[in-house]
Amino acid sequence: MNKMKIFVNGQEVWIEKDSTVLNAVKQQGIDLPTLCHHPDQRVKANCRVCVVEVEGVKNLVASCSTKVAEGMRITTNSPRVRETVRTILELIFADHPHECLTCIRNGNCELRQLASKYGVRDIEGEKANNIFPQDKSTPSLVRNPNKCIKCGRCAEVCHHTQNVGILYSHNRGTEVCIAPEYGKQLAEVACVLCGQCALVCPVGAIHEKDDTDLVWEALANPHKHVVVQTAPAVRVSIAEEFGLPPGEISTGKLVTALRKLGFDQVFDTDFTADLTIMEEGHELLQRMQTGKNLPLLTSCSPGWINYIEQYYPGLLPLVSTCKSPQQMFGALAKTYYAQSSGIEPKNIFVVSVMPCTAKKYEAARPEMNSSGFRDVDAVLTSRELGRMLRQEGMDFQKLTESEFDAPLGISSGAAAIFGATGGVMEAALRTVYEVVTGESLCKLEFSEVRGMEGIKEASVELDGKEIKVAVAHGLDKAKKVMELIQSGKADYSFVEIMCCPGGCIGGGGQPYGTTNEVRAKRIEALYQVDENMPVRKSHENPAVQDLYRDFLKEPLGELSHQLLHTEYRNRGLSIN
């Protein structure tokens, strides 16, 4: 029998033998306080706010690191437990700025929520007065060490999920701080700006650089024609900012909300996701014909591009020269759309709504201006858009649904799944197979590349030749694939890498509370979006077909190369 009997607050319950006390109590509908604990991370037991009483044990125990035992009697709500948790919270607050009303995490700070729950109103004793400079050295992230509560979540995700390891716990005791080595700023170390640290931070110690004021300013400027594009992952996550469950498909409400904010045109990054498949798919076919620079590595994820530029620059010739869909959109908005609408490119202001913090850095790269103007003028994360909609006073749940504007809002189901790990690969295979064979796929779903498994492999027969492909998400898994390729042990033709766990649906700019369970629900929703689309193959998108006929002429053509392709460079362990 795999279960054992324990008692929780006097009630007899049966629990799996390997459960921690925290999980056992949670199964009984009791929500214990936690700060350092995260369901997708290793146990740290740093903060001790999850303590409980166990009969026969003198000291309170940390529930996150204590396993259940047969007959264990646990008390979660005794005066001793409540007073201890309250004291711990007061000690944390004594070393924490009292800036709750002006903090970017106001309303969703885990520390403040616990303080409210346990009635922490006054902080007795001397208040710590540490004043450390904020790190605003990158376009993507801001570090405020004054607000750090030393929970270790950021260092854990940086080292063990992403395997980048630029955040460390320094010093001991009350002098502990979590920061890059030698007091350096993020721009001085090999940070990839994925934002996973910000996503797991329980307070406002690490967060995205807020560009909402820049967008508000553009929207208020009568001389600017402000257009917005939305990434595929945002439509299945933005509703979480308004209390709806993960995986809620909110495409139509999202479009309406953006129109109400005052955007002149509401477009879809899915349009240029389809375009990316056309360009990248033909690039794959070209390389397979020549046998050079294989496997082709995808280039849609800017965090992944930052990673390979700094850690594996010798493999850069394998990376697709395609810009990401975000940057392709910006280039077309200031050329194709500008020409067709009769608007001067200098007056077009392009805003992206992305699940990603690295997209801010990507948009600021100096080479991303092939139209003669900066491709993308401002990038908002899902969280920033949520803040703007709340500032506007919108009741998201009551919004009616509307459609994206044409032509840059027309897309296929293949583009929608870009937001999930394996989605780019699956979308590419749908198009490449039909381009090569001239036959229609009987089954569009490539289940081998779906799911949350870290590294997935598949093979597909193209015109009598078997090609092998691989998919990896999270930089820890990307490193393993890169090592195989670098050592010559991989025989892949095409490899998709996504920087963040789960792909873009798990990006560093997504709503707080993102876990692997939440990621799985968002992925499922994107596949539902795909199934509901009338067109499910990128090469069958009529707006993309019109674009090639009227403007670009052909995939990998001269104009395509000028606007839609770029070069990546060796940046040797520095973000500069």
C-alpha atoms as one frame of an Amber mdcrd trajectory, in Angstrom:
protein
   0.000   0.000   0.000   1.445   3.373  -1.062  -0.565   5.445   1.410  -0.194
   6.091   5.117  -2.459   7.492   7.801  -1.652  10.867   9.335  -3.614  13.469
  11.269  -3.964  17.089  10.155  -5.472  19.396  12.766  -7.009  16.367  14.442
  -8.528  14.940  11.266  -7.500  11.482  10.050  -6.328  11.503   6.412  -4.541
   9.094   4.069  -1.550  10.442   2.156   0.968   9.143  -0.380   4.062   7.900
   1.462   6.581  10.169  -0.264   4.576  13.374   0.264   5.975  16.375   2.050
   3.950  17.819   4.894   3.302  20.888   2.724   1.747  18.854  -0.082  -0.154
  16.628   2.359  -1.709  19.637   4.072  -2.500  21.295   0.748  -4.438  18.207
  -0.334  -6.726  18.813   2.657  -7.615  22.276   1.379  -5.271  24.120   3.741
  -3.104  26.778   2.128   0.085  27.118   4.162   2.146  30.291   3.683   5.264
  29.974   1.513   7.835  32.353   0.075  10.964  30.447  -0.935   8.954  27.417
  -2.052   8.021  27.059  -5.725   6.273  23.931  -7.065   8.693  23.581  -9.996
  11.886  24.082  -7.992  13.960  22.089  -5.561  13.225  22.444  -1.863  15.180
  25.295  -0.253  13.596  25.753   3.206  15.073  29.248   3.446  12.192  31.410
   4.621  10.561  29.141   7.271   7.138  30.753   6.945   5.648  27.330   6.158
   6.341  25.948   9.664   3.914  23.600  11.426   3.815  21.721  14.731   4.419
  17.980  14.708   3.518  16.078  17.854   6.615  14.730  19.593   8.976  17.152
  17.853  10.278  19.978  20.047  10.816  22.608  17.367   8.489  23.703  14.610
   9.346  22.073  11.287   9.436  23.489   7.768   6.596  21.750   5.982   8.216
  22.105   2.547  11.233  19.961   3.518   9.647  17.498   5.978   8.306  14.161
   4.728   5.186  12.627   6.255   5.510   9.602   8.516   3.001   6.989   9.602
   0.748   8.321  12.348   2.233  11.837  12.211   0.063  14.425  13.943   0.345
  17.857  12.338  -1.058  21.139  13.594  -1.079  24.065  11.187  -3.100  26.668
  13.076  -1.894  26.712  16.689  -1.128  30.039  18.435   2.547  29.058  18.437
   2.555  28.539  14.664   0.661  31.757  13.946   2.889  33.827  16.216   6.050
  32.320  14.710   4.938  33.009  11.134   3.957  36.546  12.075   7.351  37.152
  13.710   9.195  35.831  10.652   7.173  38.135   8.399   7.918  41.100  10.672
  11.635  40.314  10.524  11.490  40.174   6.717   9.644  43.494   6.623  12.205
  45.055   8.962  14.731  44.612   6.146  12.361  45.543   3.348  11.414  48.972
   1.929   7.922  50.097   2.919   7.054  51.195  -0.621   4.099  48.923  -1.204
   1.830  51.589  -2.674   4.374  52.591  -5.319   5.874  49.139  -5.968   5.372
  47.521  -9.370   4.136  44.422  -7.525   1.429  46.314  -5.650  -1.616  44.059
  -5.745   0.221  40.812  -6.481   3.154  40.771  -4.053   3.350  37.456  -2.199
   5.000  39.050   0.843   2.337  41.720   1.207  -0.435  39.157   0.783   0.996
  37.094   3.640   1.443  40.193   5.787  -2.228  41.027   5.282  -3.281  37.454
   6.002  -1.364  37.358   9.298  -2.254  40.876  10.382   1.209  42.408  10.202
   0.547  46.112  10.737   3.446  47.541  12.745   7.130  46.638  12.577   8.772
  46.813  15.984  12.474  47.336  16.469  15.027  49.135  14.379  14.355  49.346
  10.658  17.219  48.320   8.395  18.319  51.197   6.204  20.182  49.520   3.363
  20.155  51.561   0.176  21.656  49.763  -2.794  21.597  51.163  -6.335  19.079
  49.680  -8.734  20.365  47.866 -11.796  18.707  49.360 -14.896  21.522  48.452
 -17.256  19.474  46.431 -19.764  16.361  47.235 -21.832  14.625  44.180 -20.389
  15.014  43.832 -16.626  15.370  45.949 -13.507  16.988  44.629 -10.318  16.196
  46.300  -7.005  18.362  44.562  -4.348  16.718  46.605  -1.591  13.529  44.571
  -2.055  15.219  41.160  -2.193  14.028  38.802   0.585  16.785  36.222  -0.115
  14.304  33.441  -0.922  16.617  32.039  -3.606  13.970  31.430  -6.256  15.725
  33.582  -8.864  19.112  31.918  -8.393  17.468  28.492  -8.493  15.735  29.093
 -11.834  18.844  30.763 -13.278  21.145  27.877 -12.333  18.998  24.757 -12.467
  16.226  25.510 -14.969  18.114  27.723 -17.388  21.670  26.587 -16.558  22.916
  30.125 -17.153  23.917  30.788 -13.576  24.589  34.510 -13.406  22.777  35.060
 -10.089  24.499  33.907  -6.908  23.849  33.952  -3.194  26.699  35.944  -1.650
  27.818  36.219   1.988  26.255  34.590   5.051  23.647  35.255   7.703  22.067
  38.697   7.667  24.579  39.820   5.020  23.247  37.456   2.354  22.501  39.058
  -0.999  21.609  37.575  -4.376  23.304  39.259  -7.310  25.683  38.725 -10.238
  29.319  38.049  -9.365  31.605  40.799  -8.076  28.766  43.302  -7.834  28.404
  43.510 -11.609  25.279  44.686 -13.382  23.213  42.430 -15.648  24.645  44.110
 -18.753  28.152  43.166 -17.609  27.526  39.422 -17.314  26.228  36.745 -19.665
  22.569  37.192 -18.782  20.237  36.147 -21.625  17.414  38.389 -20.309  14.888
  35.541 -20.355  13.154  36.995 -17.294  12.530  33.650 -15.615  14.015  35.210
 -12.473  11.383  37.951 -12.585   8.639  35.403 -13.176   9.418  33.494  -9.963
  10.378  36.445  -7.735   7.702  36.767  -5.009   8.296  40.510  -4.533   9.510
  43.474  -6.596  13.226  42.679  -6.475  13.441  41.744 -10.184  10.896  42.843
 -12.760  10.499  43.824 -16.396  11.495  47.326 -17.455   8.170  49.118 -17.594
   7.485  50.784 -20.960   3.810  51.564 -20.414   4.424  55.325 -20.163   6.175
  55.252 -23.543   3.130  53.584 -25.100   0.659  55.922 -23.386   2.656  58.854
 -24.767   2.523  57.455 -28.317  -1.223  56.788 -28.062  -1.778  60.405 -27.012
   0.300  61.811 -29.876  -2.019  62.897 -32.726   0.874  62.780 -35.183   1.577
  59.079 -34.558  -0.230  56.192 -36.207   0.088  53.573 -33.477  -0.300  49.904
 -34.404  -0.035  46.903 -32.127   0.828  43.248 -32.685   0.055  40.467 -30.196
   2.036  37.257 -29.794   0.215  33.908 -29.966   0.928  33.094 -26.300  -0.708
  36.279 -25.010  -4.213  35.275 -26.112  -4.197  32.285 -23.755  -2.656  34.071
 -20.765  -3.877  37.691 -20.617  -7.159  36.661 -18.974  -5.176  35.486 -15.934
  -4.393  39.145 -15.247  -8.123  39.545 -14.531  -8.734  36.474 -12.393  -9.754
  34.045 -15.132  -8.290  30.514 -15.182  -5.094  29.598 -17.075  -5.654  28.600
 -20.671  -8.687  30.826 -21.198  -8.781  31.658 -24.935  -9.342  35.420 -25.047
  -8.365  36.387 -28.584 -11.498  38.401 -29.393 -11.602  40.179 -26.027  -7.894
  40.994 -26.355  -8.489  42.656 -29.726 -11.395  44.683 -28.336  -9.353  45.745
 -25.309  -6.508  46.985 -27.504  -8.908  48.983 -29.661 -10.384  50.581 -26.567
  -6.882  51.615 -25.477  -6.727  53.692 -28.663  -4.536  51.724 -31.074  -5.190
  52.736 -34.675  -4.811  49.184 -35.961  -4.787  45.895 -34.046  -2.694  43.306
 -35.853  -1.452  39.820 -35.058   2.114  38.535 -34.760   0.663  35.244 -36.029
   0.669  36.813 -39.502   4.450  37.053 -39.477   4.708  33.692 -37.722   3.224
  32.278 -40.920   5.708  34.387 -42.875   8.552  33.031 -40.748   7.556  29.495
 -41.708   7.673  30.439 -45.380  11.142  31.942 -45.091  12.588  29.458 -42.600
  11.025  26.474 -44.358  12.602  27.434 -47.674  15.881  28.124 -45.879  15.777
  24.562 -44.541  15.131  23.149 -48.001  17.991  25.219 -49.440  20.430  23.971
 -46.800  19.325  20.373 -47.250  19.995  20.664 -50.972  23.507  21.997 -50.410
  24.222  19.919 -47.321  25.773  22.959 -45.622  25.160  24.458 -42.184  22.964
  21.683 -40.861  21.114  21.293 -38.630  19.169  24.494 -39.142  18.538  26.096
 -35.737  15.448  28.251 -35.258  15.841  31.955 -34.459  12.416  32.961 -33.106
  13.343  33.090 -29.416  15.502  36.132 -28.544  16.598  34.676 -25.206  17.882
  31.643 -27.088  19.682  33.905 -29.579  21.301  35.764 -26.678  22.378  32.400
 -25.293  23.976  30.992 -28.441  25.693  34.309 -29.236  27.371  34.247 -25.838
  27.854  30.561 -25.019  28.090  28.735 -28.374  29.160  31.371 -30.926  30.933
  28.712 -32.956  27.519  27.282 -33.875  26.082  30.593 -35.114  26.384  29.590
 -38.813  23.701  26.979 -38.093  21.163  29.545 -36.877  18.433  30.591 -39.284
  18.986  34.096 -40.610  15.255  34.804 -40.227  14.269  37.567 -37.886  11.718
  36.627 -35.269   8.031  37.165 -36.151   8.047  40.283 -33.938  10.827  41.902
 -35.950   9.480  40.762 -39.312   6.206  42.445 -38.418   7.924  45.717 -37.565
   9.849  45.751 -40.837   6.690  45.110 -42.862   4.644  47.651 -40.889   7.076
  50.389 -41.961   7.316  49.258 -45.587   4.478  47.113 -46.955   1.791  48.501
 -44.625   3.126  52.055 -44.879   2.963  51.932 -48.687  -0.494  50.339 -48.846
  -1.975  52.730 -46.281  -0.232  55.861 -47.555   1.287  56.662 -44.148   4.859
  57.902 -43.740   6.972  55.209 -42.000   8.388  57.810 -39.610   4.861  58.398
 -38.312   4.127  54.727 -37.663   4.742  53.609 -34.073   4.849  49.816 -33.666
   4.004  48.277 -30.295   4.405  44.574 -29.533   2.596  42.691 -26.786   4.832
  39.770 -25.917   5.113  37.062 -23.242   8.835  37.750 -23.159  11.276  40.170
 -21.520  14.089  39.362 -23.970  11.903  40.814 -26.745  12.633  44.268 -25.327
  16.343  43.709 -25.901  15.709  42.229 -29.342  13.700  45.269 -30.444  16.544
  47.542 -29.313  19.248  45.699 -31.260  20.878  48.206 -33.652  20.571  45.908
 -36.679  16.778  45.677 -36.352  16.091  48.637 -38.652  16.117  47.213 -42.166
  13.309  49.542 -43.247  15.458  52.549 -42.408  13.552  52.938 -39.141  13.546
  50.934 -35.935  11.399  47.856 -36.633   9.590  47.788 -33.276   9.310  50.934
 -31.167   8.061  49.511 -27.863   7.530  46.078 -26.336   5.010  45.374 -23.596
   4.932  42.146 -21.637   1.624  40.467 -20.834   1.929  41.915 -17.331   2.439
  45.462 -18.627  -0.616  45.193 -20.870  -2.588  43.974 -17.865  -1.530  47.083
 -15.954  -2.545  49.366 -18.835  -5.970  47.753 -19.127  -6.537  48.145 -15.391
  -5.438  51.795 -15.567  -8.025  52.291 -18.298 -10.646  50.768 -15.989 -11.609
  47.935 -18.317 -13.719  45.034 -17.107 -12.015  42.424 -19.287 -14.576  39.716
 -18.645 -17.405  41.904 -19.969 -15.712  42.889 -23.216 -17.280  41.782 -26.489
 -15.148  39.958 -29.049 -13.837  41.420 -32.288 -11.489  40.469 -35.121  -7.940
  41.549 -35.928  -7.494  44.114 -38.685  -6.466  42.984 -42.173  -4.109  42.259
 -43.767  -1.504  41.943 -40.983  -4.025  40.306 -38.704  -4.824  37.292 -40.873
  -3.147  34.059 -39.809  -3.311  30.281 -39.678  -3.549  27.710 -36.926   0.064
  26.817 -37.566   1.052  30.298 -36.443  -1.003  30.025 -33.241   0.991  27.050
 -31.980   4.238  29.041 -32.251   3.626  29.907 -28.599   4.066  26.301 -27.444
   7.256  24.286 -27.355   7.363  22.245 -30.561   4.959  24.602 -32.289   7.473
  26.181 -34.671   8.697  22.721 -35.639   5.188  21.413 -36.230   4.187  24.471
 -38.248   7.327  24.152 -40.365   6.788  20.448 -41.006   3.226  21.066 -42.212
   4.524  23.485 -44.857   7.838  21.842 -45.770   6.198  18.449 -46.275   3.636
  19.822 -48.706   6.128  22.051 -50.549   8.538  19.130 -51.071   6.071  16.359
 -51.849   3.294  18.331 -53.505   0.888  16.219 -51.468  -1.534  17.226 -48.731
  -0.933  15.936 -45.243  -3.619  13.534 -44.110  -2.884  14.341 -40.465  -1.644
  17.806 -39.511  -0.749  17.036 -35.900   2.866  16.013 -35.227   2.337  14.630
 -31.728   5.995  13.572 -31.387   7.092  17.195 -30.936   4.299  18.144 -28.547
   4.299  18.149 -24.748   6.419  19.337 -21.844   9.174  16.753 -22.183  12.482
  18.649 -22.196  13.947  17.220 -25.415  11.764  15.662 -28.105  12.907  13.931
 -31.277  11.016  12.926 -34.383  11.607  11.921 -37.968   9.622  12.629 -41.095
   9.939  11.267 -44.619  10.320  13.913 -47.298  10.301  12.707 -50.880  11.749
   9.354 -49.921  14.362  10.780 -47.542  14.072  10.584 -43.770  15.002  13.728
 -41.884  15.437  13.884 -38.140  14.333  16.835 -36.062  14.616  17.815 -32.414
  12.840  20.217 -30.069  14.199  21.610 -26.789  12.762  24.146 -24.373  14.512
  25.698 -21.396  18.200  26.521 -21.738  19.273  23.596 -19.573  17.920  21.307
 -22.303  19.210  23.577 -25.072  22.719  23.151 -23.675  22.450  19.370 -23.939
  21.388  19.604 -27.580  24.173  22.100 -28.345  26.737  19.764 -26.806  25.499
  16.903 -28.998  25.699  19.045 -32.126  29.096  20.459 -31.204  30.514  16.970
 -30.606  29.156  15.679 -33.925  26.879  13.150 -32.211  23.629  14.621 -33.544
  22.274  13.852 -37.009  19.404  16.290 -37.003  18.374  18.396 -39.988  16.248
  20.878 -38.073  16.242  21.883 -34.390  13.773  24.136 -32.586  15.036  25.822
 -29.413  12.829  27.885 -27.116  14.546  29.715 -24.288  11.765  29.432 -21.717
  10.225  26.273 -20.224   7.137  25.370 -22.222   8.047  27.857 -24.932   6.580
  31.360 -25.148   3.569  30.396 -23.036   6.055  30.198 -20.157   7.910  33.395
 -21.032   9.413  35.702 -18.436   6.809  38.406 -19.124   3.765  36.210 -18.519
   1.370  36.649 -15.572   2.732  35.871 -12.117   1.837  32.435 -10.808   3.136
  30.653 -13.898   3.977  27.022 -13.077   4.422  23.924 -15.216   0.804  23.042
 -14.521  -0.263  26.464 -15.810   2.031  26.139 -18.822   0.392  22.844 -19.790
  -3.057  24.460 -19.725  -1.916  27.335 -21.930  -0.360  24.891 -24.410  -3.581
  22.890 -24.565  -5.473  26.104 -25.299  -3.155  27.021 -28.194  -3.741  23.645
 -29.803  -7.465  24.311 -29.437  -6.995  27.666 -31.189  -5.226  25.825 -34.016
  -8.001  23.265 -34.384 -10.620  26.006 -34.573  -8.882  27.952 -37.351 -10.250
  27.699 -40.923  -6.681  27.723 -42.303  -4.112  25.561 -40.479  -1.053  25.753
 -42.748   1.170  28.790 -43.090   1.572  28.521 -46.864  -2.222  28.599 -47.262
  -2.612  31.944 -45.473  -4.178  34.128 -48.210  -2.716  37.349 -46.778   0.794
  35.866 -46.895   0.187  34.739 -50.463  -0.871  38.297 -51.356   2.225  39.686
 -49.638   4.533  37.595 -51.827   2.579  38.302 -54.995   2.343  42.059 -54.487
   5.477  42.922 -52.524   8.100  40.335 -51.575   7.787  38.281 -54.816   9.291
  35.045 -53.415  10.667  33.429 -50.243  14.392  34.118 -49.774  14.199  36.761
 -52.501  16.169  39.994 -52.514  13.544  42.059 -50.704  12.837  39.253 -48.245
  16.520  39.092 -47.345  16.674  42.835 -46.916  13.638  43.127 -44.627  13.122
  39.745 -42.993  16.608  38.362 -42.422  19.518  39.419 -40.253  22.872  38.265
 -38.913  23.773  37.206 -35.397  27.181  37.748 -33.903  29.680  36.421 -31.394
  29.135  38.402 -28.202  31.468  36.245 -26.102  29.908  36.091 -22.632  28.753
  39.707 -22.551  25.320  41.126 -23.301  26.898  44.202 -24.927
